[in-house]
Amino acid sequence: MVKLGRIDSHLPVPLLAQHLAMPRLGHLDQVYHVFAYLKAHHHSCILLDDSKPHVDHSRFPVVVWHDFYPDAQEAIPANAPESLGNDVVVSCFVDADHAGNQVTHHSHTGIIIFCNRAPIIWFSKCQNTVRTFSFGSEFVALRIAVELIKSIRDKLHMFGIPIQGPTNVYCDNASVVINTLIPASTLRRKHNTIAYHRVQEAAAAGTIRVTKESHETNIADMLIKPVNGICLRELCHRVLF
């Protein structure tokens, strides 16, 4: 049902999937809750809107990366056809719930990618390692988002669809956004620097550009943690009928 577009039920699926090997009665009760929700909102369907979103370009500061990544450029497939027709705007909302798992204290990643106003990719999954700080979990989520963005941009290039500028990435962690916009900033922890430099290299190549988004309007918030029904429906109205 998640694959078919019920993005609003995406979070319970990976949470319950963690207990497939050893389920308990409480997990079965939660499954009943999921189906009760789907029954109450059975008319919801995915919103495939081909109109372009309004983008405030002033929110994305211009950063000079030449001194740090002089050869960085987006790798377009060599056998990609000529891009024709109307271009599309690719946008991405990303978030992470730091230590959201109460048992293992693993963080949870949530990502949703749009082509124009149509949601194309949605991702909700527990991270593989425990992160000490929220900063690290957010950067891991952003690195995963970069990989998904790279994948969808390669597909669009192979389809011959022109892309309007870099992908607009919206993240609600101010520290992550600031460090992404400062070429001279450095990190000491190796497991963080790998994700960090992957994100900065994508920004230097013009694949992405990152800005701060309030957590109240970050659509990825419903993919990382349970939210109350009112907030869930407000976020869902941006992706579902």
C-alpha positions in Angstrom: 0.0 0.0 0.0 3.0 2.3 0.6 4.3 1.6 -2.9 0.9 2.5 -4.4 1.0 5.9 -2.8 -0.3 5.8 0.7 2.6 7.9 2.0 0.7 8.7 5.2 1.0 5.1 6.3 4.7 4.8 5.4 6.1 5.2 8.9 4.2 2.4 10.7 5.4 -0.1 8.0 9.2 0.0 8.8 8.5 0.4 12.5 6.4 -2.8 12.6 8.8 -4.5 10.2 11.5 -4.4 12.8 9.5 -7.0 14.8 8.8 -9.5 12.1 11.1 -12.1 13.7 9.6 -11.7 17.2 6.1 -10.1 17.1 4.0 -9.6 20.2 0.3 -9.0 20.8 0.9 -5.3 21.1 2.3 -5.2 17.6 -0.8 -6.9 16.3 -2.9 -4.1 18.0 -0.8 -1.5 16.2 -1.5 -3.3 12.9 -5.2 -3.0 13.6 -4.7 0.7 14.2 -3.1 1.0 10.8 -5.9 -0.7 9.0 -8.5 1.3 11.0 -6.8 4.5 9.8 -6.8 3.3 6.2 -10.5 2.4 6.5 -11.3 5.8 7.9 -9.4 7.5 5.1 -9.9 5.1 2.2 -10.6 7.8 -0.3 -7.0 9.3 -0.1 -5.0 9.0 -3.2 -1.7 10.4 -4.4 -1.6 13.9 -5.9 0.3 14.0 -9.2 0.4 17.7 -10.0 2.6 18.7 -12.9 2.6 22.4 -12.1 5.8 24.0 -11.0 6.2 25.0 -7.3 6.9 28.5 -6.3 10.6 28.7 -5.2 11.9 31.6 -3.3 15.5 31.7 -4.7 16.5 34.3 -2.1 16.4 31.5 0.5 19.4 29.7 -1.2 22.6 31.8 -0.8 25.2 31.7 -3.5 28.3 29.8 -2.3 31.7 29.7 -4.1 33.1 26.2 -4.0 36.0 26.4 -6.5 38.8 26.6 -4.0 37.7 23.4 -2.2 36.1 21.3 -5.0 37.6 22.8 -8.2 36.6 19.8 -10.4 33.2 19.2 -9.0 30.4 18.9 -11.6 27.3 16.8 -12.0 28.0 13.5 -13.7 25.5 13.3 -16.5 25.3 9.8 -18.2 27.4 9.8 -21.4 24.6 8.1 -23.4 21.8 10.4 -22.3 19.7 11.7 -25.1 19.2 15.4 -25.9 16.9 17.1 -23.4 13.7 18.3 -25.0 10.4 19.7 -23.9 9.4 21.5 -20.7 11.9 21.4 -17.8 11.0 20.1 -14.3 11.8 21.3 -10.8 13.1 18.7 -8.5 12.6 19.3 -4.7 13.5 17.2 -1.7 12.3 17.3 1.9 14.5 15.5 4.4 14.5 15.0 8.2 15.8 12.6 10.8 14.4 11.6 14.3 17.5 11.4 16.5 17.5 8.3 18.7 13.8 7.7 17.9 14.0 4.0 18.5 13.4 3.6 22.3 15.1 0.2 22.4 18.2 0.5 20.2 18.3 4.4 20.1 18.8 4.3 16.3 17.7 7.4 14.4 15.1 7.3 11.7 15.4 8.9 8.3 12.5 10.4 6.3 12.8 11.7 2.7 10.3 12.7 0.0 11.3 13.9 -3.4 9.1 15.8 -5.8 9.2 16.4 -9.6 7.4 19.7 -9.9 4.5 19.2 -7.3 4.2 15.4 -7.8 5.8 13.1 -5.2 8.0 10.6 -6.9 10.2 9.0 -4.2 9.4 8.5 -0.5 11.8 6.9 2.0 11.4 6.0 5.6 13.9 3.7 7.3 15.8 3.3 10.5 19.5 4.2 10.3 22.1 1.4 10.7 24.2 2.9 13.4 23.6 4.9 16.6 24.4 8.6 16.4 25.6 10.5 19.4 24.2 13.8 18.3 21.3 15.0 16.2 23.8 16.7 13.8 25.2 13.3 12.8 21.9 11.7 12.2 20.7 14.6 10.1 23.8 14.5 7.9 23.4 10.8 7.4 19.8 11.5 6.3 21.0 14.2 4.0 23.6 11.9 2.5 20.9 9.3 1.7 18.8 12.0 0.2 21.7 13.0 -2.1 22.0 9.4 -3.3 18.3 9.3 -4.1 18.4 12.7 -5.8 21.3 11.5 -7.9 19.3 8.5 -8.9 16.2 10.4 -10.0 18.2 13.1 -11.8 20.1 10.3 -13.8 16.7 8.8 -14.7 15.3 12.2 -15.9 18.5 12.8 -18.0 18.1 9.3 -19.6 14.4 10.1 -20.4 15.6 13.3 -22.1 13.7 15.5 -19.6 15.5 18.8 -18.8 16.0 19.7 -15.2 15.7 23.3 -14.0 18.8 24.0 -11.9 19.9 22.1 -8.9 17.6 20.1 -6.6 16.1 22.3 -3.9 16.7 20.5 -0.5 14.7 21.5 2.5 16.1 20.5 5.9 14.9 21.7 9.4 18.3 21.4 11.2 19.9 24.8 11.2 23.4 23.4 12.0 23.4 21.0 9.1 22.2 23.8 6.7 24.9 26.2 7.9 27.7 23.7 7.6 26.6 22.7 4.2 26.9 26.4 3.1 30.4 26.9 4.6 33.1 25.4 2.3 35.9 25.9 4.9 34.1 24.1 7.7 35.5 20.7 8.8 34.5 17.7 10.9 36.6 15.4 13.0 34.6 12.2 13.2 35.3 10.0 10.2 31.8 8.5 10.0 30.3 12.0 9.9 32.8 13.4 7.5 32.0 10.8 4.8 28.4 11.9 4.7 29.4 15.5 5.1 31.8 15.7 2.1 29.3 13.7 0.0 26.8 16.4 0.6 29.2 19.3 0.1 30.5 17.8 -3.1 27.0 17.5 -4.5 26.4 21.1 -3.6 29.6 22.2 -5.3 28.7 20.2 -8.4 25.4 22.1 -8.6 23.3 18.9 -8.0 21.7 20.3 -4.8 21.2 23.4 -2.9 20.1 23.4 0.8 18.0 25.7 2.8 16.3 25.8 6.2 12.7 24.6 6.5 10.5 24.9 9.5 9.6 21.6 11.1 5.9 22.5 11.0 6.0 22.6 7.2 8.6 19.9 6.6 6.7 17.1 4.9 9.3 14.5 5.8 8.4 15.0 9.4 5.5 12.5 9.0 8.0 9.9 7.8 10.2 9.8 10.9 8.0 10.0 14.0 4.3 9.6 14.9 2.4 12.9 14.8 -1.1 13.7 15.9 -4.0 13.3 13.5 -4.4 17.0 12.8 -0.7 17.6 12.0 -0.7 14.4 9.9 -3.6 15.4 7.8 -2.2 18.9 7.3 1.1 17.5 5.9 -0.8 14.8 3.9 -2.9 17.5 2.1 0.3 18.5 0.3 0.8 15.1 -1.2 -2.6 13.3 -1.1 -6.1 14.1 -2.1 
